[in-house]
Amino acid sequence: MPPGGNSDTVARVLAPRMAEVLGQPLVVENRAGAGGSVGATQLARARPDGYNLLLGSNGPMTVNPNVQANLAYDPLRDFTPIGLAVRTPLTITVHRSLPPRSVAELIAYAKARPGQVGIGSSGVASISHLALEVFNAMTGAGLLHVPYGSGGALTPDLVAGTVGGAFTEISTALPLHRDGAVRILGLSAARRLALAPEIPTVEEGGVPGYRAAAFIGILLPAGAPPEVTGPLQAALAAAVADAGVRRRLEEMGSEMAAPEEATPAGFAAFLQAETEWTRAAAERAGLRP
């Protein structure tokens, strides 16, 4: 995970509370590269003694296995899930110069201009790209994918109106929305966020069942024994339940994991479902390893 990104920020919010429960410090070490595969590969080869943890997100856990050939690890075989921490929903956001003021209006506007409404993502095979492809498949909107190298590279063009809109995290879009530079048309979550109760979900905008989110959870190398996984799961559960931790992460636009998701079994089931969703989305996008 790169420094300053969503995963890095979440790790630094969780670590102090987990360290307090464990009675020893947790050091956040950034190992960026190949969409998270570099760090995941190193962790998969580490000893399962509880001293090396992976903050697993969409890239290394569900996206890369579907788009990278010869991956050096199997995310469902080479790791021991500890628990899901948070998910961060995406937004469908447009520049203020575009007429649509709702998801339904955007669909109609794009259908009247097939292949002409450019919508940015943080890159090919990113969660925002896959979310766009699923939206197109579910609605027939025909939005034109405009990939950027990162969310940071996308944002200036979105603000300037160089690209008509974007699928991007709520934490990026909300300040721009409140400044009036862009309009958030919909949120890719099951319900509205307390952080921004005025923003409807995409489902409310007429796309039943639409969901997409970045997620973050904790894993160990495969083979970790119960005496190792137990204390770490308890520490994560305490962090997820902590009022101060929840407040800080929710202020960033994240949704805390449900108690059952912050467990090894719950996170394993979540990863399996996310892998299937990602595989279908990658196929819609024409992506192959």
LINWO-V341060 format. One record per residue. RES is the residue in one small letter. PSI is psi in whole degrees, 0 to 359 (999 if undefined). BURIAL is b if it has 24 or more other C-alpha atoms within 12 Angstrom, else e. Layout:
BEGIN
res:psi:burial
RES:PSI:BURIAL
RES:PSI:BURIAL
END
This chain:
BEGIN
res:psi:burial
m:134:b
p:151:e
p:139:e
g:351:e
g:179:e
n:316:b
s:318:b
d:315:b
t:315:b
v:318:b
a:319:b
r:342:b
v:320:b
l:322:b
a:314:b
p:319:b
r:321:b
m:320:b
a:322:b
e:317:e
v:321:e
l:338:b
g:21:e
q:154:e
p:153:e
l:128:b
v:126:e
v:119:b
e:124:e
n:126:b
r:80:b
a:163:e
g:137:e
a:43:b
g:27:b
g:354:b
s:330:b
v:308:b
g:319:b
a:321:b
t:317:b
q:320:b
l:322:b
a:332:b
r:358:e
a:165:e
r:139:e
p:54:b
d:3:b
g:358:b
y:357:e
n:115:b
l:151:b
l:128:b
l:98:b
g:135:b
s:184:b
n:312:b
g:294:b
p:334:b
m:326:b
t:330:b
v:305:b
n:320:b
p:339:b
n:349:b
v:349:b
q:127:b
a:149:e
n:42:e
l:138:b
a:5:e
y:160:b
d:115:b
p:334:b
l:351:b
r:327:e
d:6:b
f:155:b
t:112:b
p:139:b
i:313:b
g:155:b
l:142:b
a:301:b
v:161:b
r:144:b
t:110:b
p:157:b
l:167:b
t:153:b
i:113:b
t:140:b
v:154:b
h:150:b
r:340:b
s:343:e
l:141:b
p:323:e
p:137:b
r:11:b
s:166:b
v:317:b
a:320:b
e:325:e
l:318:b
i:313:b
a:319:e
y:316:b
a:322:b
k:329:e
a:349:e
r:63:e
p:128:e
g:11:e
q:344:e
v:101:b
g:129:b
i:124:b
g:154:b
s:173:b
s:8:b
g:160:b
v:131:b
a:7:b
s:165:b
i:326:b
s:324:b
h:313:b
l:322:b
a:321:b
l:316:b
e:321:b
v:319:b
f:314:b
n:318:b
a:324:e
m:336:e
t:339:b
g:22:b
a:327:b
g:33:b
l:141:b
l:120:b
h:129:b
v:98:b
p:140:b
y:167:b
g:339:e
s:168:b
g:327:b
g:325:e
a:329:e
l:320:b
t:314:b
p:321:b
d:327:b
l:315:b
v:322:b
a:345:e
g:9:b
t:325:e
v:142:b
g:332:b
g:188:b
a:151:b
f:116:b
t:164:b
e:149:b
i:326:b
s:330:b
t:316:b
a:327:b
l:314:b
p:323:e
l:323:b
h:315:b
r:337:e
d:349:e
g:5:e
a:328:b
v:172:b
r:127:b
i:119:b
l:329:b
g:157:b
l:134:b
s:47:b
a:170:b
a:335:b
r:164:e
r:155:b
l:142:b
a:332:e
l:327:e
a:71:b
p:346:e
e:346:e
i:120:b
p:163:b
t:162:b
v:325:b
e:318:b
e:332:e
g:4:b
g:16:e
v:85:b
p:134:e
g:7:e
y:127:b
r:145:b
a:137:b
a:150:b
a:142:b
f:159:b
i:129:b
g:178:b
i:137:b
l:160:b
l:166:b
p:152:b
a:147:b
g:5:e
a:130:b
p:164:e
p:325:e
e:344:e
v:313:b
t:325:b
g:305:e
p:324:b
l:321:b
q:321:b
a:322:b
a:318:b
l:316:b
a:321:b
a:321:b
a:316:b
v:328:b
a:347:b
d:130:b
a:319:e
g:318:e
v:313:b
r:316:b
r:315:e
r:318:b
l:322:b
e:330:b
e:340:b
m:356:b
g:7:b
s:152:b
e:129:b
m:146:b
a:147:b
a:154:e
p:321:b
e:336:e
e:335:b
a:35:b
t:160:b
p:313:b
a:319:e
g:320:b
f:324:b
a:316:b
a:321:e
f:315:b
l:322:b
q:315:e
a:318:e
e:324:b
t:318:b
e:317:e
w:316:b
t:320:b
r:315:b
a:319:b
a:320:b
a:321:b
e:319:e
r:324:e
a:356:b
g:23:e
l:135:b
r:149:e
p:999:e
END
